[in-house]
Amino acid sequence: MTTSHRADLSAADIARFGAEPATSFAANLQTVRSRIAAACLRSGRSPDDVRLLPVTKTVPAPVLRYAFAAGIRDFGENKLQEARDKNAALADLDIRWCIIGHLQTNKVKYLVRFASEFHALDSFRLAEELNRRLEAQERDLDVFVQVNTSGEPSKYGLQPADVIPFVERLAEFPRLKPQGLMTLAIFSADVERVRTCFRLLRDLRDRAMAVHPALTQLSMGMSGDFEIAIEEGANVVRVGQAIFGARPTSDAHYWPGLIAPEPDQQ
Ligand SMILES: *Cc1c(COP(=O)(O)O)cnc(C)c1O
């Protein structure tokens, strides 16, 4: 990208992302990729089995042009409206939008117009509405079934006991192409509690695959815990802050009811 494009950045963008965002994003990507590779090596896995899904929420659209310039093509967004606005602003770029956050059924009609993946399928109602709208668009959608593995009421997702009955009925929605299961681990400094969430998801995935063989993938792990997730079998890690820097907004905006952990627990 040429220097003239930097005129697109506001003073606030430059304060947050620096004057050379493509360079710093590329450097951060390299660091995250080598951490992924090291976690794979420790756990006897191939780095090819782990996909890095960069999470671009709160990064403004003009800055995302630099993320694209740094080589990122899959953009993970938690909120549909934010993703929609960015898709409109960046329509000239060949981006795969991956919606990773809770979706209200009344937003499904927007999602099916532009999203490539959806990681937060958590109800029959949503599956029905997605299938119906996808059918109208004559297209399919890759989906992950979200599971609440931490037992926290603030987290979205199916209860673990409901996963197998849910998966047994996925064939009723032929436009949905199930890829695997997704979770957010507990926000805790206690590594074993975090690990327990990831192990639970893996056990559920193994049982779900017996019912629906396409459910091979585990979407789990974020900036604070992706190495633990990889040790426990993650195939997709959703990483935002380790690539784009700390977010200025509270995560409670994305996870309603979240009680923020103490700073030293992050
Ligand atoms: C924001 C978000 C992430 C990434 O979190 P970071 O701390 O930025 O790595 C992962 N998954 C979901 C569902 C998110 O909303």
PDBQT file of the ligand as one rigid body, heavy atoms in Angstrom, charges set to zero:
ROOT
HETATM    1  C1  LIG A 301     -13.595 -10.791  20.239  1.00  0.00    +0.000 C 
HETATM    2  C2  LIG A 301     -13.751 -12.246  20.071  1.00  0.00    +0.000 A 
HETATM    3  C3  LIG A 301     -12.630 -13.091  19.958  1.00  0.00    +0.000 A 
HETATM    4  C4  LIG A 301     -11.202 -12.581  19.983  1.00  0.00    +0.000 C 
HETATM    5  O1  LIG A 301     -10.863 -12.050  21.223  1.00  0.00    +0.000 OA
HETATM    6  P1  LIG A 301      -9.387 -11.393  21.391  1.00  0.00    +0.000 P 
HETATM    7  O2  LIG A 301      -9.248 -11.225  22.842  1.00  0.00    +0.000 OA
HETATM    8  O3  LIG A 301      -9.444 -10.103  20.656  1.00  0.00    +0.000 OA
HETATM    9  O4  LIG A 301      -8.425 -12.326  20.784  1.00  0.00    +0.000 OA
HETATM   10  C5  LIG A 301     -12.847 -14.444  19.794  1.00  0.00    +0.000 A 
HETATM   11  N1  LIG A 301     -14.091 -14.953  19.733  1.00  0.00    +0.000 NA
HETATM   12  C6  LIG A 301     -15.183 -14.187  19.833  1.00  0.00    +0.000 A 
HETATM   13  C7  LIG A 301     -16.523 -14.812  19.756  1.00  0.00    +0.000 C 
HETATM   14  C8  LIG A 301     -15.056 -12.802  19.996  1.00  0.00    +0.000 A 
HETATM   15  O5  LIG A 301     -16.141 -12.038  20.070  1.00  0.00    +0.000 OA
ENDROOT
TORSDOF 0
